[in-house]
Amino acid sequence: MKELFWKQLRKLEIKEFNSKEKGRIKMKQSTVKEFCVSDYRRTIKLEYRIYFALIFLISIPLATFTWLTCLIMNIFNSKAKANEGIFRRAWGHAQVITPMIFTA
């Protein structure tokens, strides 16, 4: 009777061990399938574009203030340098600041 019990227990342990191994192998395969370099790049590009857009929108009021200040300076001083546009200045700010965030 004891021998039968131990045999059954041993078979049960072997089945559990095999099922754990199969589960582990499936887990490795599923993680490999889920992780893809192109998905990662797509996510990074999307995140970069979102940050770029936010920085661009935030820098528009600052660029407007700078543009107005430069315009006033041009009125009083005829030798002042040419004033670049509001959106060009804001775009330049976003182009400089966004890569700094991603390289930090």
C-alpha positions in Angstrom: 0.0 0.0 0.0 2.8 2.4 0.9 4.6 1.6 -2.3 1.6 2.4 -4.4 1.1 5.7 -2.6 4.8 6.7 -3.2 4.6 5.7 -6.8 1.4 7.8 -7.3 3.1 10.7 -5.5 6.2 10.5 -7.6 4.1 10.5 -10.8 2.2 13.5 -9.6 5.5 15.3 -8.8 6.9 14.5 -12.3 3.7 15.8 -14.0 3.8 19.0 -12.0 7.5 19.5 -12.8 6.9 18.9 -16.5 3.9 21.3 -16.5 6.0 24.0 -14.8 8.8 23.5 -17.4 6.2 23.8 -20.2 4.8 26.9 -18.7 8.2 28.4 -18.4 9.0 27.6 -22.0 5.7 29.1 -23.1 6.4 32.2 -21.0 9.8 32.7 -22.6 8.3 32.3 -26.1 5.5 34.7 -25.4 7.8 37.3 -24.0 10.0 37.0 -27.1 6.9 37.3 -29.3 5.6 40.3 -27.4 8.9 42.3 -27.4 9.8 43.6 -30.8 12.3 46.2 -31.7 10.0 47.9 -34.2 7.3 48.3 -31.5 9.9 49.8 -29.2 11.0 52.3 -31.9 7.5 53.1 -32.7 6.8 53.8 -29.0 9.9 56.0 -28.7 9.0 57.9 -31.9 5.5 58.5 -30.6 6.8 59.7 -27.2 9.3 62.0 -28.9 6.6 63.5 -31.1 4.3 64.1 -28.1 7.1 65.8 -26.1 8.1 67.8 -29.2 4.5 69.0 -29.6 4.1 69.9 -26.0 7.3 71.8 -25.9 6.4 73.6 -29.1 3.0 74.6 -27.7 4.5 75.8 -24.5 7.2 77.8 -26.2 4.8 79.7 -28.5 3.9 82.3 -25.8 7.6 82.7 -24.9 8.5 83.1 -28.5 5.7 85.7 -29.0 7.1 87.7 -26.0 10.6 87.6 -27.5 9.3 88.5 -30.9 7.4 91.5 -29.6 10.5 92.6 -27.5 12.7 92.3 -30.6 10.1 94.3 -32.7 10.1 97.1 -30.1 13.9 97.1 -30.0 13.9 97.4 -33.9 11.6 100.4 -33.7 14.0 102.3 -31.3 17.2 101.0 -32.8 17.6 100.7 -36.6 20.7 98.6 -36.3 19.1 95.6 -34.6 19.2 92.3 -36.3 16.4 90.8 -38.3 13.5 89.3 -36.3 12.7 85.7 -36.9 9.1 84.6 -36.8 7.2 83.3 -33.8 6.7 79.8 -35.0 10.2 79.4 -36.3 11.6 80.5 -32.9 9.2 78.1 -31.1 10.1 75.3 -33.5 13.8 75.9 -32.8 13.2 75.8 -29.1 11.4 72.5 -29.4 14.2 71.1 -31.6 16.8 72.0 -29.0 15.0 71.0 -25.8 13.4 67.7 -26.9 16.6 65.8 -27.7 18.0 67.0 -24.4 15.2 65.2 -22.6 15.7 61.9 -24.5 19.5 61.9 -24.0 19.3 62.6 -20.3 
